[in-house]
Each structure stands twice: as structure tokens, then as C-alpha cells.
Amino acid sequence: MPMGTSCLLAQEIWDEILDHLDERSDLEASALVCRAFVPRAQMHLFRAITVGRHHTHHVMSASRLTEIISHSPHIISHIHVLFIAWSNLGTLVPIVEIPWSRLIEIIFTPIDHTDDHERQLDLIGSLVSLPTVRKISFFQLWDSRHLRTVLARSNPGVCSLRFSRCSSLDKYSSHAPTARNSLRPNVTSLELLDAHTIPEFLFDATGPVQLSRLAHVTFRTSSGDRINSLLHNCKDTIQSLDFDGSRESAASLDLGAFSSLSHITLNGVGRPLQRAIESSGTSSVRTIYFASDSATDSDLQLLDSIISAAKMPALQQVEVVLFIGGYQGPGRPRTTVDWTLLVEKMMPRLFERGILVIRCESKPHISQ
């Protein structure tokens, strides 16, 4: 084998190994060990970055980011996810000046009310208008008028919105800004995580985004009536739902009303899910996914009972994933085989139907 081919093969193997490193410290150490590891390690280290007020181990200041990029311009192409943890002018101005080329997702915290509001919103608008952006996320308390203003600037290619621990301060106003572009983003994926309120413009046909193709919805919200109204408006296009079956917001779901629904992800099991299943019409659901690091035996038994009684004639698979690193204490299974046998015992009806798939993992994958 020629020397060049041998070196290339070795590099591909090392790249594969680096791709499986989850810890940032491991990637940083790898970059220091060998110069050949640097490009791959940088690709992972800079894929998702957090920019904040001060530079720390996990957060870099805007000035530090621009300094890194000035010395290594290729870093820009590695950055796909940008979390702006401090949305003030001192952070936003240098970020907007960066010639972003592959930025896919931007995550914003509320603007700084001690700075110029209009200037901050204009800078954020410049970021969401980037042609490569596909997902926009908002954290914490946002003025609904500011949300409208930002989304009115977003490029038409944006297809995913996330509101996490996000509450709107003001209700919809008829004087709120409308979309600047005739081509509004047509959102296909919507996440409402620990949201106390749902932005009013999501119910507005003339709002800054369209939901006519909404296919995937994730919600953890206490606004049961509101989420059901939103889901009802999109009942013919929704293909997957991700929700907590232990929250009351799940109790009034009619899964049979969603003609295109094929997949459900459950992040909790409880009586609200049971009431929803019992009152639902015949559903087209084909797969169900449930993952937990704290599910009890009774949770698994209840899930087995609920799904077995569900009107889901097309159901082909129920996947149960247990993150066994979260289970401790005497009497708990020690091996994945023992865990698998325990789940089969707790969920006999689904096991006998041959649709139960069981996986045991050490810990959940953490995403930005």
C-alpha cells in the first residue's frame, strides 16, 4: 500500500474516533496531542458556541470570538449553532459583523432593557435574515412585540421555532408589525418547552410565520386549552407529537383527530395520558418512543396498560429507552440483560405482541 494511502486511512480512523468524543475536555486534549487532530477537534468544538457577557470555560465573550476568527477565519464555517446568552449591543454588534457562512440555528435570550431597544432588535433581525438560518430559538421572558419584530425579519427558509422557558409579556396588538417579506417562513417544527404562555401571533393568519405545513410539535406547557387550540388548527398536517403524558395539558388530546399523525414521543407517563388515550378516536400512530432515567415499575406497567388499550390499529413499534445511569440503589438490575428482562416483565402485553423494543443506555445525549 502506498505511503500516502496508508496515512489517509489512518487519518480517517482517527477522525472517526474523534467523532465519538462527547466531552469538550476530551476534544480539547486531543487537539493538543497531535496537529493532525486539530481540524476534526475544531469542527466539533466550534459546532455550537455560546457567546455571553464574560469569557469563561464554556462561554466566550464576543470580543474573544472575533479575536479567534481574526486569527483563524476558517472557524466560521464550523459554527452551526450560536447561543447568544447576553443580547446587548456590546455582544450583538461584533457578532453581526462576522461573515457567517454556515450558521443554521440561533438561540436568543431577551434583549437588554438598559440598551437601545430598536438597535438591538435591528441587529437580531440582521442575524435571523441570514440565508443559512433554519432554526430560531427564544429563551426566557420576551415581549411578544419584540418576538414579532424579530420574526418579521427572518429569512423565508426558517422552518423551525423553539420557545424555551419563554413567556410573552404583552398580548397581541393589532398595531404589531407584520412581516416585511411577502414570503413568510413556513414553520414545520415547533417546540414549546416549559412555556407558560403561547405567543399570540401563532394563532394569527397574518402573523410573521405560517403554520400551514406544521408537521412536528414538541410541547411542555401548562396552557392546555391553548396548546389544544393550536394543535387543532394544524390537525391535518401534524405527523409527530412530543409531550409529557404526566402533565394535565395532555389530558384533553384527541389523538384520533390528527389524520397524519404517525409518531409519538413520550417524556412522562401518568393519568392525563390515560384519559387522553381513552377518549381519543382511532389513531394512525405507527410508532411510540418513551425514554426515561427515572421511570418506576408502576410507570412501565401503566404505559403497557394504556397503549395496549389504545385504538391504534397501525401501531408497529413501542420503543422504551432507559438511561440506567440514573437508577441507583439496592435491588436494581446490574446489567442491560437484567434491565431488559425487567421491562419485559413490567410490559407483558406489548412484549407478547412483539412490538416492544428495549434499549438501555448509560446517559442521555445532551443537545444544545
Buried (B, 14 or more C-beta within 10 A) or exposed (E): EEEEEEEEEEBEEBBEEBEEBEEEEBBEEBBEEEEEBBBBBBBBBBBBBBBBBEBEEEBBBBEBBBBBBEEEEEBBEBBBBBBBBBBBBEBBEBBBEBEBEEBBBBBBBBBBEEBEBEEBBBBBBBBBBBEEBBBBBBBEEBBBBBBBBBBBBBBBEBBBBBBBEBBBEBEBEEEBBEBEEEEBBBBBBBBBBEBEBBBBBBBBEEBBBBBEEBBBBBBBBEBBEBBBEBBEBBBEBBBBBBBBBBBEBBBBBBBBBBEEBBBBBBBBBBBBBBBBBEEBEEBBBBBBBBBBBEBEEEBBBBBBBBBBEBBBEEBEBBBBBBBBEEBEEEEEBEEBEEBBEBBBEBBEBBBEEEBBEBBBBEEEEEEE
